[in-house]
Amino acid sequence: MYNILNCQQEDSVLRFTFGTLDFEDRIWHHAVLVHPLTEWFENALRPLARRYGKETTTKQIIDSVADMAERASVPFASVDWLGLALLAVQSYCDAAADLATDASPETEERVSESAVLAEVLAEVSEQSASAINSRFSPGAKAA
């Protein structure tokens, strides 16, 4: 899971400063294009989490994003999984903060959906990073 320290939008870019919940004390920065990731998150992934709840799988997430990427003519290999994971964490933080002033069922649903997506997207992001690292690390065999 990721720990967002700061998130700022500048025009069409979201800039995240975040840490990881591991033993290393590092701060990371990542820039995300607002479009199409926020559209995919709101229009495909959030409804998926609403439908399946805690049973949402990495395969469902990957398939949904693959469909959205294809429709948008975005090569699947260029999907920003870390960006999607950070969007999910930020969405969770925003929804959880909203609970302080609005404990409506809709807000509680946003919190639940975002929590599921943050967890599953962090897993997908870490798996994709691991696959890339193993593919391009010293000593890796060329395909």
N, C-alpha and C positions, 0 to 999 in steps of 0.2 A: 504494500500500500504506500501511497505517497502522502507527504505532509506539505501542503501548500503554505508557503510563507507570504507570498504576495501574488496578486493577479491584477494586471492592468490591461485595458484595451486601448490600443492606439490605432485609430482608423479600422482597418480590416484585419488587424493582428492582435491576438491575445498573448501577453508575455507573462509567463509563469516563473516564479522563483520557488523552488521546492527542495525538500530533502526526502531521503528514503528512510524507511524504518528498519535500518540495519545497524551493524556495529561501526560503520564508518561515519565520521562526522564531516559530511560534505554537503555543500549547497550546489544545486544545479539550476540552470536556466534553460527554458525552452520556449520558443515562439510558435504559435499556432495560427494558421489562417482561419479566420472566423467562418468563412464559407469554403468548403461545404461541410466541415466537421460539425458545426453547431446544428445545421439542418439535419444531418444524419443522426445526431444524438437525439434531437427532439422528435423527429418524425419517424424514426425506425427503431432506435435502441430503447428509448423510454417506453414506447408501447409494448415492445418485446418484454421488458422487465415488468410492466404492469400485468401482462398476460401470464407470465410464468413465475414471477416472484423469485423466491430463493432457488427455484429449480432452473433458472436461466443458465444455460451452458455456454462454454466458450465456443463450441461449434455453432450454436444459434447466433451468437454475436458475430462471429467471423462470416457466416453465410449471409447474414443481413447486411453487413458492411460491404461484402463482395457484391451483392446485388445493387446497393446504392452506388458503389464506385463504378460498376459497369454502366448504370444508367447515366451517370455524370461523365462518362468517358475518362475516368481517372484510372490509371493502371493500378491494379491491386497491390503490386509490389511497392507502390509509393504511398500507401495508406499510412497516416501518422497515428500509429497505435498509442504511442505515449501521449500525444495530444488529446486523443479521445479519452484516455484514462485520466488525464489531468482535468479535462472538462467534467468528467463524472465526479471527481473528488470535489471540484469547485461547486458543482451543482448540489452535491450533498451538503457542503458547508453552508451554502446559501439557504437551502431548504431547512436545515437544522436551525439556523439563526432565525428564520421566519417563524418557527414554532414558538419562539418566545412571545410573539405578539399575535399569532394566529394558529391556534391548535385545532384548526378545522380538519375534517377527514381528507380534504384535497391536499393540504400541506403535509399531513402525515403520509399520504400516498407518495408525494414527491420525495420525501425523505427516504421511504422504503425503496422506491425505484432507483434513486440515485445511489443508495448504499449498495444495492445489488450490482449496479453497473460499475461502480467504483471498484468493487472487489473483482468482478469478472474481467473488466478491462485491464486492471493492473496485472492480472495473470496473463492475459493475451500479450500485453506490452512486454512483460518480462520474458515470455516464451519467444517472442519475435526477436528481441534483443539478444537472447541467448543463441538462437539459431544463426543470427547474423554474425555474432562474435565467433561461434565455432566454425562457421563457413570461411571467415576471413582472418582467423587467427594464425599466427606462425605455425607452420607444420600441418595446416589443413590441406587436404588433397583437393586439387581442382576437379570439378565435375566434368 
